[in-house]
Amino acid sequence: MLHTLWKDEAGVVISAELVLVLTIAVLAMVVGLHAVAKSVTMELNDVANAVGTLDQSFVYLGLFKVRHAAVPGTAFVDRADACDCTPIIQIPPRPKVDNGNGPENGRGGAR
C-alpha cells in the first residue's frame, strides 16, 4: 500500500500550480501594500506641513465707552519655533480687468 501511495501522482501538478500562483500573489500584495504605505506616509507628511505653516497670530481691539462697561483688547503673535515649517507661498490669481467693451456696454462681446 505504501508503494502504491508513493507512485500515485494524481493532483501533483495542481498543487504545484497552486503554490506558484499563491507565491506570486503574496509577492504582488507585499509590493502593493508597500506602495500604499508610502503614499499614506507622504500624504500625512503633507498634512503635517500644512498644519505647521498655519499662523495662529490674532489681534482684536477693545471696546471702551466713557462711564460704561469696557472690554479690553488682546493680541498674540505666533513666533517661529522648532515645529514650524517653511511657509507655503501661493501666488494669487490676476484679477480680471473690464475694459468697457463687453456686451453690458453695447460694444462687442458674444452675441
MOPAC internal coordinates of N, CA, C and O (Angstrom, degrees):
PM7 1SCF
backbone

  N    0.0000 0     0.00 0     0.00 0    0    0    0
  C    1.4426 1     0.00 0     0.00 0    1    0    0
  C    1.5375 1   110.47 1     0.00 0    2    1    0
  O    1.2310 1   119.71 1   139.25 1    3    2    1
  N    1.3170 1   118.17 1   -40.75 1    3    2    1
  C    1.4585 1   121.54 1   178.16 1    5    3    2
  C    1.5272 1   110.76 1   -63.24 1    6    5    3
  O    1.2310 1   120.80 1   142.01 1    7    6    5
  N    1.3618 1   116.07 1   -37.99 1    7    6    5
  C    1.4517 1   120.23 1   178.20 1    9    7    6
  C    1.5341 1   110.85 1   -63.84 1   10    9    7
  O    1.2310 1   119.89 1   138.29 1   11   10    9
  N    1.3255 1   117.81 1   -41.71 1   11   10    9
  C    1.4667 1   122.17 1   178.84 1   13   11   10
  C    1.5303 1   111.16 1   -64.89 1   14   13   11
  O    1.2310 1   120.65 1   139.42 1   15   14   13
  N    1.3092 1   116.36 1   -40.58 1   15   14   13
  C    1.4700 1   121.05 1   177.89 1   17   15   14
  C    1.5227 1   110.84 1   -65.45 1   18   17   15
  O    1.2310 1   120.47 1   142.29 1   19   18   17
  N    1.3360 1   116.70 1   -37.71 1   19   18   17
  C    1.4556 1   120.91 1  -179.93 1   21   19   18
  C    1.5248 1   111.38 1   -67.19 1   22   21   19
  O    1.2310 1   119.27 1   144.59 1   23   22   21
  N    1.3176 1   119.00 1   -35.41 1   23   22   21
  C    1.4622 1   123.30 1  -178.69 1   25   23   22
  C    1.5427 1   112.14 1   -83.13 1   26   25   23
  O    1.2310 1   119.49 1   165.03 1   27   26   25
  N    1.3053 1   118.58 1   -14.97 1   27   26   25
  C    1.4757 1   121.66 1  -177.35 1   29   27   26
  C    1.5317 1   109.15 1   -72.93 1   30   29   27
  O    1.2310 1   120.70 1   -59.70 1   31   30   29
  N    1.3379 1   116.26 1   120.30 1   31   30   29
  C    1.4546 1   121.44 1  -179.23 1   33   31   30
  C    1.5222 1   112.12 1  -115.51 1   34   33   31
  O    1.2310 1   119.15 1  -163.91 1   35   34   33
  N    1.2720 1   119.22 1    16.09 1   35   34   33
  C    1.4623 1   122.65 1   179.85 1   37   35   34
  C    1.5285 1   109.48 1   -68.97 1   38   37   35
  O    1.2310 1   120.43 1   -54.07 1   39   38   37
  N    1.3183 1   116.78 1   125.93 1   39   38   37
  C    1.4665 1   121.20 1   178.34 1   41   39   38
  C    1.5038 1   114.71 1    90.03 1   42   41   39
  O    1.2310 1   118.91 1   178.97 1   43   42   41
  N    1.3157 1   119.68 1    -1.03 1   43   42   41
  C    1.4582 1   121.60 1  -178.55 1   45   43   42
  C    1.5219 1   110.63 1   -69.03 1   46   45   43
  O    1.2310 1   120.11 1   137.31 1   47   46   45
  N    1.3260 1   117.39 1   -42.69 1   47   46   45
  C    1.4563 1   121.33 1  -177.38 1   49   47   46
  C    1.5265 1   109.88 1   -67.29 1   50   49   47
  O    1.2310 1   120.28 1   140.11 1   51   50   49
  N    1.3087 1   117.06 1   -39.89 1   51   50   49
  C    1.4590 1   120.50 1  -179.14 1   53   51   50
  C    1.5378 1   110.52 1   -64.64 1   54   53   51
  O    1.2310 1   119.46 1   136.73 1   55   54   53
  N    1.2979 1   118.64 1   -43.27 1   55   54   53
  C    1.4592 1   120.22 1  -179.51 1   57   55   54
  C    1.5302 1   111.31 1   -69.72 1   58   57   55
  O    1.2310 1   119.72 1   145.23 1   59   58   57
  N    1.3323 1   118.14 1   -34.77 1   59   58   57
  C    1.4669 1   120.61 1   177.41 1   61   59   58
  C    1.5294 1   110.19 1   -66.70 1   62   61   59
  O    1.2310 1   120.25 1   139.00 1   63   62   61
  N    1.3415 1   117.14 1   -41.00 1   63   62   61
  C    1.4617 1   119.69 1   176.52 1   65   63   62
  C    1.5162 1   111.09 1   -64.30 1   66   65   63
  O    1.2310 1   120.96 1   140.42 1   67   66   65
  N    1.2994 1   115.77 1   -39.58 1   67   66   65
  C    1.4678 1   120.12 1  -179.96 1   69   67   66
  C    1.5253 1   110.92 1   -63.88 1   70   69   67
  O    1.2310 1   119.89 1   138.37 1   71   70   69
  N    1.3143 1   117.82 1   -41.63 1   71   70   69
  C    1.4644 1   121.01 1   177.52 1   73   71   70
  C    1.5247 1   110.47 1   -63.92 1   74   73   71
  O    1.2310 1   119.74 1   138.14 1   75   74   73
  N    1.3217 1   118.11 1   -41.86 1   75   74   73
  C    1.4570 1   122.17 1   179.90 1   77   75   74
  C    1.5319 1   110.97 1   -64.85 1   78   77   75
  O    1.2310 1   120.46 1   133.16 1   79   78   77
  N    1.3251 1   116.72 1   -46.84 1   79   78   77
  C    1.4608 1   120.54 1  -179.50 1   81   79   78
  C    1.5274 1   110.59 1   -64.32 1   82   81   79
  O    1.2310 1   119.26 1   136.56 1   83   82   81
  N    1.3115 1   119.01 1   -43.44 1   83   82   81
  C    1.4662 1   121.60 1   179.27 1   85   83   82
  C    1.5219 1   111.61 1   -65.30 1   86   85   83
  O    1.2310 1   120.03 1   143.49 1   87   86   85
  N    1.3302 1   117.54 1   -36.51 1   87   86   85
  C    1.4609 1   120.29 1   177.69 1   89   87   86
  C    1.5269 1   110.58 1   -64.22 1   90   89   87
  O    1.2310 1   120.27 1   135.39 1   91   90   89
  N    1.3291 1   117.09 1   -44.61 1   91   90   89
  C    1.4651 1   120.42 1   178.63 1   93   91   90
  C    1.5248 1   110.26 1   -64.76 1   94   93   91
  O    1.2310 1   120.18 1   140.01 1   95   94   93
  N    1.3285 1   117.27 1   -39.99 1   95   94   93
  C    1.4676 1   120.40 1   179.62 1   97   95   94
  C    1.5230 1   111.98 1   -63.90 1   98   97   95
  O    1.2310 1   120.50 1   138.86 1   99   98   97
  N    1.3262 1   116.66 1   -41.14 1   99   98   97
  C    1.4701 1   120.26 1   179.28 1  101   99   98
  C    1.5220 1   110.40 1   -66.33 1  102  101   99
  O    1.2310 1   119.49 1   138.40 1  103  102  101
  N    1.3154 1   118.58 1   -41.60 1  103  102  101
  C    1.4641 1   121.39 1   178.02 1  105  103  102
  C    1.5289 1   111.05 1   -63.95 1  106  105  103
  O    1.2310 1   120.24 1   139.47 1  107  106  105
  N    1.3292 1   117.14 1   -40.53 1  107  106  105
  C    1.4638 1   120.33 1   178.00 1  109  107  106
  C    1.5197 1   110.86 1   -64.96 1  110  109  107
  O    1.2310 1   120.28 1   141.05 1  111  110  109
  N    1.3390 1   117.07 1   -38.95 1  111  110  109
  C    1.4670 1   120.00 1   177.81 1  113  111  110
  C    1.5186 1   111.39 1   -65.45 1  114  113  111
  O    1.2310 1   119.92 1   141.51 1  115  114  113
  N    1.3079 1   117.76 1   -38.49 1  115  114  113
  C    1.4655 1   120.44 1   179.24 1  117  115  114
  C    1.5245 1   110.06 1   -64.11 1  118  117  115
  O    1.2310 1   120.38 1   136.06 1  119  118  117
  N    1.3219 1   116.88 1   -43.94 1  119  118  117
  C    1.4643 1   120.29 1   179.11 1  121  119  118
  C    1.5294 1   110.40 1   -65.10 1  122  121  119
  O    1.2310 1   120.36 1   136.41 1  123  122  121
  N    1.3245 1   116.91 1   -43.59 1  123  122  121
  C    1.4619 1   120.60 1   179.21 1  125  123  122
  C    1.5120 1   112.77 1   -64.06 1  126  125  123
  O    1.2310 1   120.09 1   136.92 1  127  126  125
  N    1.3192 1   117.44 1   -43.08 1  127  126  125
  C    1.4638 1   120.60 1   179.11 1  129  127  126
  C    1.5256 1   111.62 1   -67.26 1  130  129  127
  O    1.2310 1   120.18 1   147.77 1  131  130  129
  N    1.3222 1   117.26 1   -32.23 1  131  130  129
  C    1.4593 1   119.75 1   175.34 1  133  131  130
  C    1.5258 1   110.36 1   -64.66 1  134  133  131
  O    1.2310 1   120.42 1   137.93 1  135  134  133
  N    1.3334 1   116.81 1   -42.07 1  135  134  133
  C    1.4645 1   120.54 1   178.11 1  137  135  134
  C    1.5272 1   110.91 1   -64.40 1  138  137  135
  O    1.2310 1   120.06 1   139.40 1  139  138  137
  N    1.3220 1   117.50 1   -40.60 1  139  138  137
  C    1.4712 1   120.93 1   178.28 1  141  139  138
  C    1.5272 1   110.50 1   -64.68 1  142  141  139
  O    1.2310 1   120.35 1   135.86 1  143  142  141
  N    1.3197 1   116.94 1   -44.14 1  143  142  141
  C    1.4688 1   120.41 1  -179.91 1  145  143  142
  C    1.5292 1   110.96 1   -62.92 1  146  145  143
  O    1.2310 1   120.56 1   140.39 1  147  146  145
  N    1.3228 1   116.53 1   -39.61 1  147  146  145
  C    1.4590 1   120.24 1   179.02 1  149  147  146
  C    1.5262 1   110.79 1   -66.28 1  150  149  147
  O    1.2310 1   120.19 1   138.41 1  151  150  149
  N    1.3344 1   117.24 1   -41.59 1  151  150  149
  C    1.4638 1   120.89 1   179.00 1  153  151  150
  C    1.5237 1   111.39 1   -64.81 1  154  153  151
  O    1.2310 1   120.30 1   137.33 1  155  154  153
  N    1.3226 1   117.03 1   -42.67 1  155  154  153
  C    1.4667 1   120.41 1   179.28 1  157  155  154
  C    1.5226 1   110.36 1   -63.89 1  158  157  155
  O    1.2310 1   120.20 1   138.58 1  159  158  157
  N    1.3193 1   117.22 1   -41.42 1  159  158  157
  C    1.4591 1   120.69 1   178.26 1  161  159  158
  C    1.5228 1   111.50 1   -62.70 1  162  161  159
  O    1.2310 1   120.08 1   138.96 1  163  162  161
  N    1.3235 1   117.46 1   -41.04 1  163  162  161
  C    1.4650 1   120.57 1   179.13 1  165  163  162
  C    1.5278 1   111.08 1   -66.27 1  166  165  163
  O    1.2310 1   119.92 1   140.17 1  167  166  165
  N    1.3438 1   117.75 1   -39.83 1  167  166  165
  C    1.4651 1   120.12 1   178.78 1  169  167  166
  C    1.5277 1   110.99 1   -66.79 1  170  169  167
  O    1.2310 1   120.21 1   139.51 1  171  170  169
  N    1.3144 1   117.20 1   -40.49 1  171  170  169
  C    1.4717 1   119.94 1   177.67 1  173  171  170
  C    1.5274 1   110.78 1   -65.70 1  174  173  171
  O    1.2310 1   120.15 1   146.40 1  175  174  173
  N    1.3264 1   117.32 1   -33.60 1  175  174  173
  C    1.4580 1   120.89 1   175.22 1  177  175  174
  C    1.5249 1   110.58 1   -65.33 1  178  177  175
  O    1.2310 1   120.23 1   140.12 1  179  178  177
  N    1.3426 1   117.16 1   -39.88 1  179  178  177
  C    1.4639 1   120.56 1   176.40 1  181  179  178
  C    1.5263 1   111.46 1   -62.97 1  182  181  179
  O    1.2310 1   120.49 1   139.33 1  183  182  181
  N    1.3239 1   116.67 1   -40.67 1  183  182  181
  C    1.4724 1   120.37 1   178.45 1  185  183  182
  C    1.5276 1   110.02 1   -64.76 1  186  185  183
  O    1.2310 1   120.23 1   138.13 1  187  186  185
  N    1.3276 1   117.17 1   -41.87 1  187  186  185
  C    1.4677 1   120.77 1   178.84 1  189  187  186
  C    1.5234 1   110.92 1   -63.47 1  190  189  187
  O    1.2310 1   120.14 1   140.02 1  191  190  189
  N    1.3270 1   117.35 1   -39.98 1  191  190  189
  C    1.4649 1   120.16 1   177.72 1  193  191  190
  C    1.5270 1   111.08 1   -65.77 1  194  193  191
  O    1.2310 1   120.30 1   141.34 1  195  194  193
  N    1.3229 1   117.04 1   -38.66 1  195  194  193
  C    1.4654 1   120.18 1   179.45 1  197  195  194
  C    1.5291 1   110.57 1   -65.77 1  198  197  195
  O    1.2310 1   120.09 1   138.57 1  199  198  197
  N    1.3198 1   117.43 1   -41.43 1  199  198  197
  C    1.4655 1   120.29 1   178.49 1  201  199  198
  C    1.5255 1   110.10 1   -67.98 1  202  201  199
  O    1.2310 1   120.26 1   144.26 1  203  202  201
  N    1.3295 1   117.10 1   -35.74 1  203  202  201
  C    1.4609 1   120.41 1   179.66 1  205  203  202
  C    1.5128 1   113.81 1   -67.64 1  206  205  203
  O    1.2310 1   119.84 1   157.06 1  207  206  205
  N    1.3333 1   117.90 1   -22.94 1  207  206  205
  C    1.4569 1   120.09 1  -179.37 1  209  207  206
  C    1.5221 1   113.06 1   -90.33 1  210  209  207
  O    1.2310 1   119.92 1   177.43 1  211  210  209
  N    1.3168 1   117.76 1    -2.57 1  211  210  209
  C    1.4646 1   119.32 1   179.22 1  213  211  210
  C    1.5269 1   110.40 1   -66.99 1  214  213  211
  O    1.2310 1   120.84 1   -45.07 1  215  214  213
  N    1.3111 1   116.00 1   134.93 1  215  214  213
  C    1.4587 1   122.16 1   176.44 1  217  215  214
  C    1.5258 1   107.46 1   -98.51 1  218  217  215
  O    1.2310 1   120.59 1   -61.98 1  219  218  217
  N    1.3155 1   116.47 1   118.02 1  219  218  217
  C    1.4564 1   120.65 1  -175.28 1  221  219  218
  C    1.5223 1   112.25 1   -98.75 1  222  221  219
  O    1.2310 1   120.06 1  -163.07 1  223  222  221
  N    1.3105 1   117.49 1    16.93 1  223  222  221
  C    1.4599 1   120.63 1   178.25 1  225  223  222
  C    1.5275 1   110.00 1   -69.18 1  226  225  223
  O    1.2310 1   121.01 1   -33.20 1  227  226  225
  N    1.3313 1   115.67 1   146.80 1  227  226  225
  C    1.4551 1   119.37 1   175.65 1  229  227  226
  C    1.5230 1   109.52 1  -153.52 1  230  229  227
  O    1.2310 1   121.04 1   -24.21 1  231  230  229
  N    1.3219 1   115.62 1   155.79 1  231  230  229
  C    1.4632 1   123.01 1   177.61 1  233  231  230
  C    1.5188 1   107.19 1  -146.07 1  234  233  231
  O    1.2310 1   120.22 1   -45.05 1  235  234  233
  N    1.3214 1   117.18 1   134.95 1  235  234  233
  C    1.4582 1   119.05 1   166.51 1  237  235  234
  C    1.5163 1   108.50 1  -141.98 1  238  237  235
  O    1.2310 1   122.21 1   -37.62 1  239  238  237
  N    1.3197 1   113.37 1   142.38 1  239  238  237
  C    1.4525 1   120.69 1  -175.86 1  241  239  238
  C    1.5222 1   110.27 1   -83.92 1  242  241  239
  O    1.2310 1   121.26 1   -25.80 1  243  242  241
  N    1.3179 1   115.19 1   154.20 1  243  242  241
  C    1.4529 1   119.72 1   178.26 1  245  243  242
  C    1.5153 1   111.98 1   -84.37 1  246  245  243
  O    1.2310 1   121.08 1   -11.67 1  247  246  245
  N    1.3155 1   115.54 1   168.33 1  247  246  245
  C    1.4646 1   121.88 1   176.84 1  249  247  246
  C    1.5206 1   107.66 1  -113.56 1  250  249  247
  O    1.2310 1   120.31 1   -55.67 1  251  250  249
  N    1.3095 1   117.02 1   124.33 1  251  250  249
  C    1.4572 1   121.52 1  -179.09 1  253  251  250
  C    1.5287 1   109.21 1  -130.82 1  254  253  251
  O    1.2310 1   121.00 1   -45.30 1  255  254  253
  N    1.2981 1   115.69 1   134.70 1  255  254  253
  C    1.4573 1   121.28 1   173.62 1  257  255  254
  C    1.5223 1   106.61 1  -140.20 1  258  257  255
  O    1.2310 1   120.83 1   -45.05 1  259  258  257
  N    1.3187 1   116.03 1   134.95 1  259  258  257
  C    1.4600 1   120.77 1  -175.82 1  261  259  258
  C    1.5257 1   109.56 1   -60.91 1  262  261  259
  O    1.2310 1   120.57 1   -46.18 1  263  262  261
  N    1.3366 1   116.51 1   133.82 1  263  262  261
  C    1.4653 1   126.12 1   179.93 1  265  263  262
  C    1.5263 1   113.66 1    58.34 1  266  265  263
  O    1.2310 1   120.27 1  -151.83 1  267  266  265
  N    1.3211 1   117.10 1    28.17 1  267  266  265
  C    1.4699 1   122.18 1   175.65 1  269  267  266
  C    1.5172 1   107.89 1  -135.12 1  270  269  267
  O    1.2310 1   121.12 1     4.71 1  271  270  269
  N    1.3012 1   115.46 1  -175.29 1  271  270  269
  C    1.4621 1   120.15 1   179.55 1  273  271  270
  C    1.5253 1   110.56 1   -70.05 1  274  273  271
  O    1.2310 1   121.29 1   -25.13 1  275  274  273
  N    1.3019 1   115.14 1   154.87 1  275  274  273
  C    1.4644 1   120.38 1   179.34 1  277  275  274
  C    1.5218 1   109.44 1  -133.57 1  278  277  275
  O    1.2310 1   121.00 1   -34.59 1  279  278  277
  N    1.3116 1   115.70 1   145.41 1  279  278  277
  C    1.4626 1   121.98 1   175.86 1  281  279  278
  C    1.5205 1   106.58 1  -121.54 1  282  281  279
  O    1.2310 1   120.05 1   -62.62 1  283  282  281
  N    1.3341 1   117.52 1   117.38 1  283  282  281
  C    1.4612 1   118.25 1  -178.83 1  285  283  282
  C    1.5313 1   110.98 1   -73.94 1  286  285  283
  O    1.2310 1   121.00 1   -29.09 1  287  286  285
  N    1.2963 1   115.70 1   150.91 1  287  286  285
  C    1.4612 1   120.46 1   175.42 1  289  287  286
  C    1.5154 1   110.39 1   -86.63 1  290  289  287
  O    1.2310 1   120.80 1    -7.47 1  291  290  289
  N    1.2959 1   116.08 1   172.53 1  291  290  289
  C    1.4518 1   120.80 1   179.23 1  293  291  290
  C    1.5240 1   109.48 1  -152.57 1  294  293  291
  O    1.2310 1   120.98 1   -11.00 1  295  294  293
  N    1.3128 1   115.72 1   169.00 1  295  294  293
  C    1.4627 1   120.73 1   179.56 1  297  295  294
  C    1.5210 1   109.17 1  -153.03 1  298  297  295
  O    1.2310 1   121.13 1   -25.99 1  299  298  297
  N    1.3055 1   115.45 1   154.01 1  299  298  297
  C    1.4557 1   122.06 1   174.40 1  301  299  298
  C    1.5158 1   107.71 1  -142.33 1  302  301  299
  O    1.2310 1   120.29 1   -50.68 1  303  302  301
  N    1.3179 1   117.05 1   129.32 1  303  302  301
  C    1.4596 1   121.91 1   179.17 1  305  303  302
  C    1.5192 1   107.69 1  -111.12 1  306  305  303
  O    1.2310 1   121.07 1   -60.24 1  307  306  305
  N    1.3154 1   115.55 1   119.76 1  307  306  305
  C    1.4648 1   121.83 1  -179.79 1  309  307  306
  C    1.5171 1   108.76 1   -84.19 1  310  309  307
  O    1.2310 1   120.49 1   -76.04 1  311  310  309
  N    1.3182 1   116.68 1   103.96 1  311  310  309
  C    1.4527 1   120.91 1   179.43 1  313  311  310
  C    1.5341 1   109.79 1   -86.36 1  314  313  311
  O    1.2310 1   121.02 1   -24.45 1  315  314  313
  N    1.3053 1   115.66 1   155.55 1  315  314  313
  C    1.4647 1   120.48 1  -179.41 1  317  315  314
  C    1.5217 1   110.05 1   -67.19 1  318  317  315
  O    1.2310 1   120.96 1   -43.15 1  319  318  317
  N    1.3167 1   115.77 1   136.85 1  319  318  317
  C    1.4578 1   120.82 1   175.38 1  321  319  318
  C    1.5288 1   109.33 1  -135.47 1  322  321  319
  O    1.2310 1   120.49 1    10.37 1  323  322  321
  N    1.3178 1   116.67 1  -169.63 1  323  322  321
  C    1.4609 1   120.80 1  -171.41 1  325  323  322
  C    1.5262 1   113.02 1   -65.46 1  326  325  323
  O    1.2310 1   119.27 1   149.90 1  327  326  325
  N    1.3309 1   119.00 1   -30.10 1  327  326  325
  C    1.4633 1   119.97 1  -175.35 1  329  327  326
  C    1.5195 1   113.22 1   -91.41 1  330  329  327
  O    1.2310 1   119.44 1   179.48 1  331  330  329
  N    1.3272 1   118.67 1    -0.52 1  331  330  329
  C    1.4604 1   120.72 1   178.77 1  333  331  330
  C    1.5211 1   110.21 1   -80.50 1  334  333  331
  O    1.2310 1   121.28 1   -37.05 1  335  334  333
  N    1.2984 1   115.15 1   142.95 1  335  334  333
  C    1.4650 1   121.55 1   178.54 1  337  335  334
  C    1.5162 1   109.64 1   -98.38 1  338  337  335
  O    1.2310 1   121.31 1    -8.74 1  339  338  337
  N    1.3077 1   115.10 1   171.26 1  339  338  337
  C    1.4573 1   119.76 1   173.86 1  341  339  338
  C    1.5244 1   108.01 1   -67.04 1  342  341  339
  O    1.2310 1   119.86 1   -48.96 1  343  342  341
  N    1.3253 1   117.87 1   131.04 1  343  342  341
  C    1.4632 1   118.26 1  -177.95 1  345  343  342
  C    1.5204 1   112.63 1   -62.34 1  346  345  343
  O    1.2310 1   121.31 1   -35.16 1  347  346  345
  N    1.3050 1   115.10 1   144.84 1  347  346  345
  C    1.4567 1   121.07 1   176.78 1  349  347  346
  C    1.5211 1   106.77 1   -87.64 1  350  349  347
  O    1.2310 1   120.47 1   -59.88 1  351  350  349
  N    1.3152 1   116.70 1   120.12 1  351  350  349
  C    1.4550 1   121.02 1  -178.49 1  353  351  350
  C    1.5249 1   108.18 1   -99.83 1  354  353  351
  O    1.2310 1   121.32 1   -59.74 1  355  354  353
  N    1.3161 1   115.08 1   120.26 1  355  354  353
  C    1.4508 1   120.22 1   179.76 1  357  355  354
  C    1.5209 1   108.16 1  -112.25 1  358  357  355
  O    1.2310 1   120.98 1   -52.43 1  359  358  357
  N    1.3151 1   115.74 1   127.57 1  359  358  357
  C    1.4605 1   120.42 1  -179.30 1  361  359  358
  C    1.5229 1   107.90 1   -77.83 1  362  361  359
  O    1.2310 1   120.40 1   -54.81 1  363  362  361
  N    1.3504 1   116.83 1   125.19 1  363  362  361
  C    1.4613 1   118.33 1  -179.23 1  365  363  362
  C    1.5311 1   110.59 1   -70.19 1  366  365  363
  O    1.2310 1   120.33 1   -29.11 1  367  366  365
  N    1.3389 1   116.98 1   150.89 1  367  366  365
  C    1.4699 1   118.76 1   179.46 1  369  367  366
  C    1.5192 1   111.16 1   -69.80 1  370  369  367
  O    1.2310 1   120.75 1   -26.34 1  371  370  369
  N    1.3092 1   116.17 1   153.66 1  371  370  369
  C    1.4625 1   120.57 1   177.87 1  373  371  370
  C    1.5303 1   109.03 1   -72.77 1  374  373  371
  O    1.2310 1   120.10 1   -43.24 1  375  374  373
  N    1.3161 1   117.42 1   136.76 1  375  374  373
  C    1.4613 1   118.64 1   177.72 1  377  375  374
  C    1.5237 1   110.69 1   -72.76 1  378  377  375
  O    1.2310 1   121.29 1   -32.26 1  379  378  377
  N    1.3165 1   115.14 1   147.74 1  379  378  377
  C    1.4602 1   120.38 1   178.05 1  381  379  378
  C    1.5194 1   108.64 1   -76.86 1  382  381  379
  O    1.2310 1   120.49 1   -47.49 1  383  382  381
  N    1.3160 1   116.67 1   132.51 1  383  382  381
  C    1.4616 1   121.88 1  -177.05 1  385  383  382
  C    1.5202 1   108.88 1  -104.17 1  386  385  383
  O    1.2310 1   120.36 1   -51.69 1  387  386  385
  N    1.3217 1   116.93 1   128.31 1  387  386  385
  C    1.4575 1   121.81 1   177.62 1  389  387  386
  C    1.5244 1   107.86 1   -91.61 1  390  389  387
  O    1.2310 1   120.77 1   -60.60 1  391  390  389
  N    1.3345 1   116.13 1   119.40 1  391  390  389
  C    1.4590 1   119.59 1  -178.30 1  393  391  390
  C    1.5279 1   112.32 1   -94.50 1  394  393  391
  O    1.2310 1   119.71 1  -175.26 1  395  394  393
  N    1.3254 1   118.15 1     4.74 1  395  394  393
  C    1.4566 1   121.26 1   176.33 1  397  395  394
  C    1.5084 1   114.68 1    85.21 1  398  397  395
  O    1.2310 1   118.89 1  -174.66 1  399  398  397
  N    1.3265 1   119.71 1     5.34 1  399  398  397
  C    1.4636 1   121.98 1  -178.58 1  401  399  398
  C    1.5265 1   111.74 1  -104.84 1  402  401  399
  O    1.2310 1   119.74 1  -161.18 1  403  402  401
  N    1.2936 1   118.11 1    18.82 1  403  402  401
  C    1.4611 1   121.53 1  -177.59 1  405  403  402
  C    1.5067 1   112.55 1   -80.68 1  406  405  403
  O    1.2310 1   119.44 1    -4.42 1  407  406  405
  N    1.3355 1   118.68 1   175.58 1  407  406  405
  C    1.4596 1   121.82 1  -179.44 1  409  407  406
  C    1.5363 1   112.43 1   -66.90 1  410  409  407
  O    1.2310 1   120.13 1   161.09 1  411  410  409
  N    1.3414 1   117.36 1   -18.91 1  411  410  409
  C    1.4660 1   119.78 1   179.00 1  413  411  410
  C    1.5247 1   110.92 1   -65.82 1  414  413  411
  O    1.2310 1   120.44 1   149.77 1  415  414  413
  N    1.3414 1   116.76 1   -30.23 1  415  414  413
  C    1.4585 1   121.09 1  -177.83 1  417  415  414
  C    1.5209 1   112.99 1   -94.75 1  418  417  415
  O    1.2310 1   120.11 1  -179.51 1  419  418  417
  N    1.3252 1   117.40 1     0.49 1  419  418  417
  C    1.4539 1   120.47 1   179.45 1  421  419  418
  C    1.5088 1   114.41 1    78.32 1  422  421  419
  O    1.2310 1   119.83 1  -165.85 1  423  422  421
  N    1.3309 1   117.93 1    14.15 1  423  422  421
  C    1.4684 1   121.15 1  -177.95 1  425  423  422
  C    1.5205 1   109.87 1  -123.23 1  426  425  423
  O    1.2310 1   119.44 1   -91.62 1  427  426  425
  N    1.2814 1   118.67 1    88.38 1  427  426  425
  C    1.4670 1   120.65 1   173.19 1  429  427  426
  C    1.5178 1   111.31 1    87.61 1  430  429  427
  O    1.2310 1   121.88 1    18.25 1  431  430  429
  N    1.2822 1   114.00 1  -161.75 1  431  430  429
  C    1.4559 1   120.39 1  -179.02 1  433  431  430
  C    1.5202 1   110.60 1    90.91 1  434  433  431
  O    1.2310 1   120.00 1    -1.59 1  435  434  433
  N    1.3209 1   117.61 1   178.41 1  435  434  433
  C    1.4590 1   122.50 1  -178.92 1  437  435  434
  C    1.5253 1   110.01 1   -74.53 1  438  437  435
  O    1.2310 1   120.84 1   -38.50 1  439  438  437
  N    1.3179 1   116.00 1   141.50 1  439  438  437
  C    1.4679 1   119.98 1   179.95 1  441  439  438
  C    1.4881 1   110.46 1  -119.57 1  442  441  439
  O    1.2310 1   120.10 1   180.00 1  443  442  441

